[in-house]
Amino acid sequence: MKKRVIDNRQWFLKLLAGLLPGAAFSLGLMVLIGHLCGSTGNPMTLSSQWLMWLAAMLWVSCLCVCFLFRTGLGAWLGFGWLACLVWLVDTLLTGFDGAAGS
């Protein structure tokens, strides 16, 4: 079996993939979990505080994981598809109208 080496020649593209689609993924997961646990969005509640810290930890995790991809394009496609999938599931669960939160 051929040994594959992880290199960081495309570190800037990988970093941008962790920043932009990684942020969309972490915020989308925060919104999805918030809808599923019934959070009101009031920043003074415990569930909202937990969700805010969760989004920050997920985003930092995305920034760490982005360097494990072989190419920058792979990182963009990986995080991009994850972000699209999370937001699609959230849209399907809450409905397509803009008044889902009210």
Z-matrix of the N, CA and C atoms (Angstrom, degrees):
N
C 1 1.440
C 2 1.531 1 108.32
N 3 1.296 2 115.05 1 136.83
C 4 1.468 3 120.59 2 -178.49
C 5 1.528 4 109.95 3 -79.27
N 6 1.314 5 115.69 4 130.11
C 7 1.460 6 121.04 5 179.76
C 8 1.528 7 109.35 6 -80.08
N 9 1.331 8 115.89 7 128.89
C 10 1.461 9 120.78 8 179.82
C 11 1.515 10 109.25 9 -102.84
N 12 1.287 11 115.08 10 135.14
C 13 1.459 12 121.25 11 -177.73
C 14 1.521 13 108.53 12 -105.50
N 15 1.326 14 115.74 13 133.04
C 16 1.460 15 120.49 14 174.88
C 17 1.521 16 107.52 15 -87.31
N 18 1.324 17 115.97 16 120.62
C 19 1.464 18 119.58 17 178.36
C 20 1.526 19 109.05 18 -118.14
N 21 1.289 20 116.12 19 165.15
C 22 1.458 21 121.53 20 -179.05
C 23 1.520 22 111.36 21 -118.21
N 24 1.329 23 115.15 22 42.60
C 25 1.458 24 117.48 23 177.45
C 26 1.521 25 111.77 24 -68.34
N 27 1.305 26 117.37 25 -31.02
C 28 1.464 27 121.20 26 -179.34
C 29 1.529 28 110.21 27 -106.29
N 30 1.310 29 115.49 28 45.61
C 31 1.455 30 120.12 29 -173.94
C 32 1.520 31 112.63 30 -62.83
N 33 1.345 32 117.91 31 -33.34
C 34 1.460 33 119.85 32 -177.70
C 35 1.529 34 110.89 33 -68.86
N 36 1.341 35 117.47 34 -42.07
C 37 1.465 36 120.42 35 177.74
C 38 1.529 37 111.02 36 -66.39
N 39 1.323 38 115.95 37 -37.69
C 40 1.461 39 119.60 38 178.11
C 41 1.529 40 110.71 39 -66.28
N 42 1.327 41 116.54 40 -40.59
C 43 1.462 42 120.59 41 178.61
C 44 1.524 43 110.97 42 -64.44
N 45 1.328 44 117.06 43 -42.88
C 46 1.462 45 119.81 44 177.44
C 47 1.521 46 111.61 45 -64.11
N 48 1.343 47 116.67 46 -34.39
C 49 1.461 48 119.89 47 176.99
C 50 1.520 49 110.64 48 -66.78
N 51 1.315 50 117.65 49 -35.65
C 52 1.455 51 119.86 50 176.15
C 53 1.522 52 112.45 51 -71.81
N 54 1.323 53 116.41 52 -31.63
C 55 1.464 54 120.08 53 -178.73
C 56 1.528 55 112.72 54 -77.20
N 57 1.328 56 117.48 55 -53.27
C 58 1.471 57 120.00 56 -171.38
C 59 1.528 58 113.51 57 -82.94
N 60 1.341 59 119.91 58 -67.10
C 61 1.466 60 116.50 59 177.77
C 62 1.527 61 112.80 60 -68.82
N 63 1.328 62 116.94 61 -24.15
C 64 1.458 63 119.32 62 174.92
C 65 1.523 64 111.37 63 -65.17
N 66 1.313 65 116.67 64 -38.14
C 67 1.465 66 120.15 65 176.38
C 68 1.522 67 110.66 66 -67.65
N 69 1.330 68 117.15 67 -41.46
C 70 1.466 69 120.22 68 177.94
C 71 1.523 70 110.87 69 -63.09
N 72 1.333 71 116.76 70 -38.08
C 73 1.462 72 120.69 71 178.22
C 74 1.527 73 111.02 72 -67.01
N 75 1.321 74 117.57 73 -47.14
C 76 1.466 75 119.67 74 -177.03
C 77 1.533 76 111.31 75 -67.99
N 78 1.319 77 117.83 76 -39.39
C 79 1.465 78 119.56 77 178.04
C 80 1.524 79 111.09 78 -69.59
N 81 1.329 80 116.79 79 -37.49
C 82 1.460 81 119.86 80 176.96
C 83 1.513 82 112.12 81 -64.64
N 84 1.327 83 116.88 82 -39.67
C 85 1.456 84 120.17 83 177.55
C 86 1.528 85 110.54 84 -67.61
N 87 1.327 86 117.08 85 -35.18
C 88 1.460 87 120.86 86 176.13
C 89 1.532 88 110.05 87 -63.48
N 90 1.330 89 117.01 88 -44.29
C 91 1.462 90 120.90 89 179.93
C 92 1.528 91 110.38 90 -65.33
N 93 1.326 92 116.62 91 -42.86
C 94 1.462 93 120.52 92 -179.01
C 95 1.529 94 111.37 93 -63.60
N 96 1.312 95 117.60 94 -45.75
C 97 1.470 96 120.53 95 178.41
C 98 1.529 97 110.16 96 -66.82
N 99 1.330 98 117.10 97 -36.11
C 100 1.464 99 120.08 98 176.98
C 101 1.517 100 112.42 99 -62.85
N 102 1.335 101 116.46 100 -39.51
C 103 1.464 102 119.43 101 176.97
C 104 1.522 103 111.19 102 -68.41
N 105 1.316 104 116.69 103 -39.19
C 106 1.465 105 119.85 104 -177.12
C 107 1.525 106 112.72 105 -71.95
N 108 1.336 107 117.56 106 -33.58
C 109 1.469 108 118.94 107 179.97
C 110 1.526 109 112.23 108 -92.23
N 111 1.324 110 118.54 109 -1.37
C 112 1.459 111 121.46 110 174.90
C 113 1.507 112 114.41 111 77.39
N 114 1.304 113 118.00 112 32.68
C 115 1.459 114 121.02 113 178.90
C 116 1.526 115 109.65 114 -69.04
N 117 1.318 116 115.81 115 142.70
C 118 1.457 117 120.56 116 -177.49
C 119 1.520 118 112.81 117 -86.50
N 120 1.308 119 118.07 118 -17.89
C 121 1.453 120 121.06 119 -177.31
C 122 1.511 121 113.24 120 92.39
N 123 1.305 122 117.50 121 -3.64
C 124 1.455 123 121.60 122 176.72
C 125 1.535 124 107.94 123 -72.46
N 126 1.330 125 118.52 124 120.26
C 127 1.464 126 119.28 125 -175.90
C 128 1.521 127 114.55 126 -67.94
N 129 1.307 128 118.77 127 -7.64
C 130 1.462 129 121.01 128 179.67
C 131 1.530 130 112.68 129 -88.48
N 132 1.333 131 117.92 130 -8.58
C 133 1.461 132 119.71 131 -179.34
C 134 1.521 133 110.24 132 -85.07
N 135 1.319 134 115.00 133 157.39
C 136 1.456 135 121.04 134 -178.53
C 137 1.525 136 111.65 135 -66.58
N 138 1.331 137 117.36 136 -38.36
C 139 1.460 138 119.84 137 -179.07
C 140 1.529 139 111.40 138 -66.05
N 141 1.312 140 117.74 139 -37.74
C 142 1.461 141 120.17 140 178.08
C 143 1.522 142 111.86 141 -68.81
N 144 1.310 143 116.85 142 -38.67
C 145 1.468 144 119.85 143 176.48
C 146 1.523 145 110.87 144 -63.54
N 147 1.327 146 115.94 145 -42.35
C 148 1.461 147 120.41 146 178.39
C 149 1.524 148 110.74 147 -62.26
N 150 1.330 149 116.96 148 -41.33
C 151 1.467 150 120.64 149 -179.69
C 152 1.530 151 111.56 150 -67.08
N 153 1.323 152 117.28 151 -37.51
C 154 1.460 153 119.47 152 178.73
C 155 1.531 154 110.85 153 -65.34
N 156 1.315 155 116.97 154 -43.01
C 157 1.464 156 119.63 155 178.23
C 158 1.523 157 111.20 156 -69.20
N 159 1.323 158 117.02 157 -33.87
C 160 1.463 159 120.48 158 177.41
C 161 1.523 160 111.00 159 -62.80
N 162 1.329 161 117.25 160 -43.02
C 163 1.465 162 120.26 161 179.89
C 164 1.529 163 110.83 162 -62.67
N 165 1.312 164 117.05 163 -39.65
C 166 1.465 165 119.83 164 179.02
C 167 1.529 166 111.29 165 -65.78
N 168 1.325 167 116.58 166 -42.59
C 169 1.467 168 119.41 167 179.57
C 170 1.527 169 111.73 168 -67.66
N 171 1.326 170 116.98 169 -37.06
C 172 1.459 171 119.66 170 177.33
C 173 1.520 172 111.32 171 -66.28
N 174 1.320 173 117.36 172 -38.41
C 175 1.459 174 120.40 173 -179.08
C 176 1.531 175 110.48 174 -67.89
N 177 1.313 176 116.67 175 -41.07
C 178 1.470 177 119.81 176 176.10
C 179 1.524 178 110.05 177 -63.97
N 180 1.328 179 117.15 178 -37.96
C 181 1.464 180 120.16 179 176.33
C 182 1.520 181 111.20 180 -63.55
N 183 1.322 182 117.37 181 -39.12
C 184 1.474 183 120.85 182 176.89
C 185 1.526 184 110.59 183 -63.67
N 186 1.330 185 116.56 184 -38.43
C 187 1.462 186 120.01 185 177.96
C 188 1.521 187 111.50 186 -65.76
N 189 1.313 188 117.40 187 -31.04
C 190 1.469 189 120.49 188 178.02
C 191 1.524 190 111.54 189 -78.56
N 192 1.313 191 116.48 190 -41.15
C 193 1.465 192 121.04 191 -175.72
C 194 1.524 193 111.89 192 -73.68
N 195 1.319 194 117.85 193 -24.67
C 196 1.468 195 119.92 194 -175.17
C 197 1.529 196 112.49 195 -60.89
N 198 1.306 197 118.37 196 -25.29
C 199 1.463 198 120.67 197 -179.82
C 200 1.519 199 112.71 198 -82.19
N 201 1.319 200 118.51 199 -5.70
C 202 1.458 201 121.17 200 178.25
C 203 1.534 202 112.23 201 -85.58
N 204 1.322 203 117.32 202 -10.68
C 205 1.463 204 120.34 203 176.26
C 206 1.523 205 109.30 204 -74.16
N 207 1.329 206 115.79 205 151.33
C 208 1.468 207 119.70 206 -179.57
C 209 1.518 208 112.23 207 -71.84
N 210 1.337 209 116.78 208 -39.01
C 211 1.466 210 120.72 209 -177.91
C 212 1.522 211 109.51 210 -129.65
N 213 1.316 212 114.81 211 163.97
C 214 1.455 213 120.18 212 175.59
C 215 1.520 214 111.80 213 -67.23
N 216 1.329 215 116.02 214 -36.31
C 217 1.460 216 119.78 215 178.19
C 218 1.525 217 110.79 216 -65.14
N 219 1.321 218 116.82 217 -39.04
C 220 1.460 219 120.08 218 176.89
C 221 1.513 220 112.30 219 -62.84
N 222 1.332 221 116.44 220 -38.20
C 223 1.463 222 120.40 221 177.89
C 224 1.529 223 110.55 222 -66.57
N 225 1.329 224 116.11 223 -43.46
C 226 1.464 225 119.96 224 178.16
C 227 1.524 226 111.03 225 -62.22
N 228 1.326 227 116.77 226 -45.20
C 229 1.465 228 119.44 227 -179.65
C 230 1.523 229 111.19 228 -67.04
N 231 1.316 230 117.59 229 -40.12
C 232 1.458 231 120.55 230 -179.86
C 233 1.520 232 112.57 231 -63.55
N 234 1.313 233 116.43 232 -53.71
C 235 1.462 234 119.44 233 -179.57
C 236 1.521 235 111.84 234 -70.25
N 237 1.321 236 116.76 235 -33.29
C 238 1.469 237 119.71 236 178.48
C 239 1.515 238 112.22 237 -64.31
N 240 1.330 239 116.52 238 -44.89
C 241 1.466 240 119.53 239 178.59
C 242 1.518 241 111.26 240 -67.27
N 243 1.310 242 117.38 241 -38.05
C 244 1.470 243 119.31 242 177.11
C 245 1.525 244 111.26 243 -62.93
N 246 1.335 245 116.29 244 -43.20
C 247 1.470 246 119.85 245 179.46
C 248 1.523 247 110.71 246 -64.56
N 249 1.334 248 116.91 247 -43.93
C 250 1.468 249 119.75 248 178.61
C 251 1.515 250 111.35 249 -62.90
N 252 1.318 251 117.31 250 -40.00
C 253 1.456 252 121.15 251 -179.68
C 254 1.526 253 111.34 252 -65.38
N 255 1.318 254 116.66 253 -43.20
C 256 1.470 255 120.11 254 -179.77
C 257 1.524 256 110.67 255 -64.90
N 258 1.332 257 117.60 256 -44.22
C 259 1.458 258 119.93 257 -179.45
C 260 1.522 259 111.63 258 -70.62
N 261 1.331 260 118.22 259 -31.65
C 262 1.464 261 121.15 260 176.17
C 263 1.527 262 110.30 261 -66.45
N 264 1.324 263 117.49 262 -45.02
C 265 1.467 264 120.82 263 177.91
C 266 1.521 265 110.35 264 -62.07
N 267 1.318 266 117.49 265 -41.48
C 268 1.462 267 120.59 266 178.65
C 269 1.525 268 110.94 267 -63.85
N 270 1.328 269 116.70 268 -41.30
C 271 1.459 270 120.28 269 179.29
C 272 1.524 271 110.97 270 -66.23
N 273 1.318 272 117.11 271 -39.64
C 274 1.459 273 119.90 272 178.93
C 275 1.524 274 112.10 273 -68.54
N 276 1.317 275 117.40 274 -34.07
C 277 1.467 276 120.05 275 -179.94
C 278 1.530 277 112.95 276 -76.23
N 279 1.322 278 117.34 277 -35.54
C 280 1.463 279 119.59 278 -175.95
C 281 1.517 280 113.22 279 -95.50
N 282 1.297 281 117.92 280 -14.40
C 283 1.464 282 120.92 281 -179.02
C 284 1.515 283 110.79 282 100.92
N 285 1.292 284 114.65 283 167.25
C 286 1.457 285 121.04 284 -174.81
C 287 1.523 286 113.89 285 -92.77
N 288 1.324 287 118.77 286 -11.36
C 289 1.461 288 119.71 287 -178.07
C 290 1.520 289 111.05 288 -80.48
N 291 1.292 290 115.99 289 157.95
C 292 1.457 291 121.47 290 -178.18
C 293 1.506 292 113.84 291 -77.04
N 294 1.332 293 117.89 292 -10.84
C 295 1.458 294 121.75 293 -176.95
C 296 1.521 295 112.12 294 -96.40
N 297 1.319 296 117.61 295 27.40
C 298 1.468 297 120.77 296 -177.19
C 299 1.523 298 111.18 297 -68.52
N 300 1.323 299 117.71 298 -30.25
C 301 1.456 300 119.87 299 -177.02
C 302 1.518 301 113.45 300 -82.30
N 303 1.330 302 117.92 301 -12.80
C 304 1.459 303 118.72 302 -177.08
C 305 1.505 304 113.06 303 -103.59
